[in-house]
């Protein structure tokens, strides 16, 4: 596999002392969240590498995502060495999280993760269980201490108050949260969780930039490019987007390589357009 053609993709430091990662990353959704699509997944992953994306998202919950990525890393270990590979665990207990990590490392064909994340924390009961004596947080800290993972993080899109509590109280290195105009209208993730994460020195990764495709209006002014630019205009290090085709990856790389922040006034107009429908469009949140 040849060296990547970077297309001048912007990069950011993943945390104050972290490595540089591409500001656009390949999400674990799209074709990666399938089974039996090896050729298509390989084409999407290969295109991402060729275009200089370095952040690769996956999770046990995302169907064949880890196995698709692992197949390529086993064949091209030099490619694995130059990317930032992440995964997650939604297990809330110590032993379950350890088992998830062992399986993730095996499926990904690697001896370490660059980032391992406590996945999709939704309630304060979960927060208490994860942080308890036999909770998953202990497994995450041990894995970081042992070098099995370089960094640990937390993800959430259900309740901003819950994710904010994790960012405030847990010894994590990063947070993954939704970043889109709906969140700009509703507040919480962008107005509370994100600033606290920055104050604590955490890396911040944005997700759900396109709202699962629901926020893109082909006949209107709300395009995928506008939504990705909005996400990149926030105080985040990288934004991950799931892709189903190599052309989707090429579009993302083009947007990122020509990125310029959206002015504050234009952001406010975009948020105002979404505001009347924000509660309905935040389908990934809990009841509001």
URRAWO-V527524 format. One record per residue. N is the residue number from 1. RES is the residue in one letter. PHI is phi as a letter, one per 20 degrees, with the letter a starting at -180 (* if undefined). OMEGA is omega in whole degrees, 0 to 359 (none if undefined). Layout:
BEGIN
n={N	N}
res={RES	RES}
phi={PHI	PHI}
omega={OMEGA	OMEGA}
END
This chain:
BEGIN
n={1	2	3	4	5	6	7	8	9	10	11	12	13	14	15	16	17	18	19	20	21	22	23	24	25	26	27	28	29	30	31	32	33	34	35	36	37	38	39	40	41	42	43	44	45	46	47	48	49	50	51	52	53	54	55	56	57	58	59	60	61	62	63	64	65	66	67	68	69	70	71	72	73	74	75	76	77	78	79	80	81	82	83	84	85	86	87	88	89	90	91	92	93	94	95	96	97	98	99	100	101	102	103	104	105	106	107	108	109	110	111	112	113	114	115	116	117	118	119	120	121	122	123	124	125	126	127	128	129	130	131	132	133	134	135	136	137	138	139	140	141	142	143	144	145	146	147	148	149	150	151	152	153	154	155	156	157	158	159	160	161	162	163	164	165	166	167	168	169	170	171	172	173	174	175	176	177	178	179	180	181	182	183	184	185	186	187	188	189	190	191	192	193	194	195	196	197	198	199	200	201	202	203	204	205	206	207	208	209	210	211	212	213	214	215	216	217	218	219	220	221	222	223	224	225	226	227	228	229	230	231	232	233	234	235	236	237	238	239	240	241	242	243	244	245	246	247	248	249	250	251	252	253	254	255	256	257	258	259	260	261	262	263	264	265	266	267	268	269	270	271	272	273	274	275	276	277	278	279	280	281	282	283	284	285	286	287	288}
res={X	X	X	X	X	X	X	X	X	X	X	X	X	X	X	X	X	X	X	X	X	X	X	X	X	X	X	X	X	X	X	X	X	X	X	X	X	X	X	X	X	X	X	X	X	X	X	X	X	X	X	X	X	X	X	X	X	X	X	X	X	X	X	X	X	X	X	X	X	X	X	X	X	X	X	X	X	X	X	X	X	X	X	X	X	X	X	X	X	X	X	X	X	X	X	X	X	X	X	X	X	X	X	X	X	X	X	X	X	X	X	X	X	X	X	X	X	X	X	X	X	X	X	X	X	X	X	X	X	X	X	X	X	X	X	X	X	X	X	X	X	X	X	X	X	X	X	X	X	X	X	X	X	X	X	X	X	X	X	X	X	X	X	X	X	X	X	X	X	X	X	X	X	X	X	X	X	X	X	X	X	X	X	X	X	X	X	X	X	X	X	X	X	X	X	X	X	X	X	X	X	X	X	X	X	X	X	X	X	X	X	X	X	X	X	X	X	X	X	X	X	X	X	X	X	X	X	X	X	X	X	X	X	X	X	X	X	X	X	X	X	X	X	X	X	X	X	X	X	X	X	X	X	X	X	X	X	X	X	X	X	X	X	X	X	X	X	X	X	X	X	X	X	X	X	X	X	X	X	X	X	X	X	X	X	X	X	X}
phi={*	f	f	f	e	f	l	l	f	f	c	b	f	e	n	g	d	e	f	f	c	f	f	c	c	e	f	e	e	m	f	f	e	b	c	m	d	g	f	f	f	f	f	f	f	f	f	g	f	f	e	n	f	d	e	c	e	a	a	g	f	e	l	e	g	f	f	f	f	f	f	f	f	f	f	c	f	f	f	g	f	d	d	d	e	d	b	b	b	e	f	e	d	g	f	f	f	f	f	g	f	g	f	f	f	f	f	e	m	c	e	b	d	f	b	c	c	f	e	l	f	d	c	f	f	f	g	f	f	f	e	f	g	d	e	f	g	f	f	f	f	f	f	f	f	e	n	f	c	e	b	c	b	c	c	a	b	e	b	g	f	f	f	f	f	f	f	f	d	e	e	e	d	b	c	d	b	f	c	a	f	f	f	f	f	e	m	o	f	e	e	c	f	f	f	f	g	f	f	e	n	e	f	c	d	e	c	l	f	d	l	m	n	f	e	e	d	g	e	d	e	e	d	g	f	f	f	f	f	f	f	f	f	e	e	c	e	b	c	d	c	f	c	d	c	g	f	f	f	f	f	g	f	f	f	f	f	d	f	c	g	f	g	g	f	f	f	f	f	f	f	f	f	e	g	f	d	f	f	f	f	e	f	e	e	f	f	d}
omega={184	176	185	171	196	182	177	177	177	180	178	176	180	186	185	182	185	177	175	175	176	183	171	183	179	181	181	177	181	184	179	179	178	167	173	180	187	183	180	179	179	179	180	180	180	178	178	178	182	183	173	173	181	181	181	185	173	177	174	181	184	172	185	188	183	181	178	180	181	179	179	182	178	181	184	181	178	176	177	184	184	179	179	186	182	167	189	168	176	176	184	183	183	185	179	179	178	179	177	182	180	180	180	179	180	182	181	177	184	179	177	170	174	177	175	190	171	198	165	178	189	187	177	174	177	179	181	180	182	183	182	184	179	183	184	184	179	178	179	180	178	180	177	179	182	180	176	173	181	182	176	182	179	179	177	176	187	186	181	182	179	181	178	178	178	179	182	194	187	180	182	181	184	174	176	185	181	181	179	182	176	178	175	180	185	185	179	181	183	184	182	184	184	179	178	178	179	180	180	178	180	167	182	179	180	176	178	179	181	181	181	182	184	185	182	180	186	182	183	185	180	183	175	180	180	182	177	177	177	181	180	179	178	184	180	178	180	178	180	180	175	183	178	183	175	179	176	178	179	177	178	181	179	179	183	184	180	188	166	184	175	179	184	181	179	175	180	178	180	178	180	179	181	191	182	184	191	183	179	185	177	186	183	177	173	179	184	none}
END
